[in-house]
Amino acid sequence: MSQENCIGGHALTTALQDLMVRWRRMKGHPTLYLPGTDHAGIATQVVVERMLSKKNISRHTLGREAFVDEIWKWVRQYGDRIYNQLES
């Protein structure tokens, strides 16, 4: 994910989640905030499917195991960028 793909919505979502957790903590509630990068992996799956479709490959013809391997390759290549953008 390039910097231009990190839109205001990403920052707003993270900021709102952080705000709500801090508010509850200030009110004395026990809190744990474990921010993630992708709920259920759906966005990652879509990105990898688009990447494969440019090579005329579908996840169905690739098969589950090979498709999961492609997803992990993508995560290894771009995962650090996503975390760095969240830290910014």
VEXDREN-2710 file (C-alpha; in Angstrom, 1 decimal):
% VEXDREN-2710
k/r/px/py/pz
1/MET/0.0/0.0/0.0
2/SER/1.6/3.2/-1.1
3/GLN/1.4/6.5/0.9
4/GLU/-1.3/7.9/-1.5
5/ASN/-3.5/4.9/-0.7
6/CYS/-3.6/5.8/3.0
7/ILE/-6.5/8.2/2.9
8/GLY/-8.1/10.2/5.6
9/GLY/-10.6/7.5/6.4
10/HIS/-7.8/5.2/7.6
11/ALA/-6.5/7.8/9.9
12/LEU/-10.0/8.9/11.1
13/THR/-10.9/5.3/11.9
14/THR/-7.8/4.7/13.9
15/ALA/-8.1/8.0/15.7
16/LEU/-11.7/7.4/16.7
17/GLN/-11.0/4.0/18.0
18/ASP/-8.1/5.4/20.0
19/LEU/-10.3/8.2/21.3
20/MET/-13.0/5.8/22.5
21/VAL/-10.6/3.5/24.3
22/ARG/-8.9/6.4/26.0
23/TRP/-12.2/7.9/27.1
24/ARG/-13.3/4.6/28.6
25/ARG/-9.9/4.3/30.4
26/MET/-10.3/7.8/31.8
27/LYS/-13.7/6.8/33.2
28/GLY/-12.1/3.9/35.1
29/HIS/-13.1/1.1/32.8
30/PRO/-10.5/-1.7/32.2
31/THR/-9.5/-1.4/28.5
32/LEU/-7.4/-3.2/26.0
33/TYR/-6.9/-1.7/22.6
34/LEU/-5.2/-4.0/20.1
35/PRO/-5.4/-2.2/16.8
36/GLY/-5.3/-4.3/13.7
37/THR/-4.8/-3.7/10.0
38/ASP/-7.5/-5.6/8.3
39/HIS/-10.7/-7.1/9.6
40/ALA/-11.1/-10.7/8.4
41/GLY/-8.5/-10.1/5.7
42/ILE/-11.1/-9.1/3.1
43/ALA/-9.3/-6.0/1.9
44/THR/-6.0/-8.0/1.6
45/GLN/-7.8/-10.7/-0.3
46/VAL/-9.3/-8.2/-2.8
47/VAL/-5.9/-6.6/-3.4
48/VAL/-4.2/-9.9/-4.0
49/GLU/-7.1/-11.0/-6.3
50/ARG/-6.7/-7.8/-8.4
51/MET/-3.0/-8.4/-8.6
52/LEU/-3.5/-12.0/-9.8
53/SER/-6.2/-10.9/-12.3
54/LYS/-3.7/-8.7/-14.0
55/LYS/-1.8/-12.0/-14.7
56/ASN/-5.1/-13.7/-15.8
57/ILE/-5.1/-15.9/-12.7
58/SER/-8.1/-16.3/-10.4
59/ARG/-8.0/-17.6/-6.9
60/HIS/-10.3/-20.4/-7.9
61/THR/-7.9/-21.7/-10.6
62/LEU/-4.9/-21.2/-8.3
63/GLY/-6.4/-23.3/-5.5
64/ARG/-6.7/-22.4/-1.8
65/GLU/-3.2/-23.4/-0.6
66/ALA/-1.5/-21.5/-3.4
67/PHE/-3.8/-18.5/-3.0
68/VAL/-3.0/-18.3/0.7
69/ASP/0.7/-18.5/-0.2
70/GLU/0.2/-15.5/-2.5
71/ILE/-1.5/-13.6/0.3
72/TRP/1.4/-14.2/2.7
73/LYS/3.9/-13.1/0.0
74/TRP/1.9/-9.8/-0.3
75/VAL/1.8/-9.4/3.5
76/ARG/5.5/-9.9/3.8
77/GLN/6.1/-7.4/1.0
78/TYR/3.7/-4.6/2.1
79/GLY/2.8/-5.3/5.8
80/ASP/5.5/-3.1/7.3
81/ARG/4.4/-0.2/5.1
82/ILE/0.9/-0.5/6.6
83/TYR/2.2/-0.5/10.2
84/ASN/4.5/2.4/9.5
85/GLN/1.5/4.4/8.1
86/LEU/-0.4/3.7/11.2
87/GLU/2.4/4.9/13.4
88/SER/2.7/8.1/11.5
END
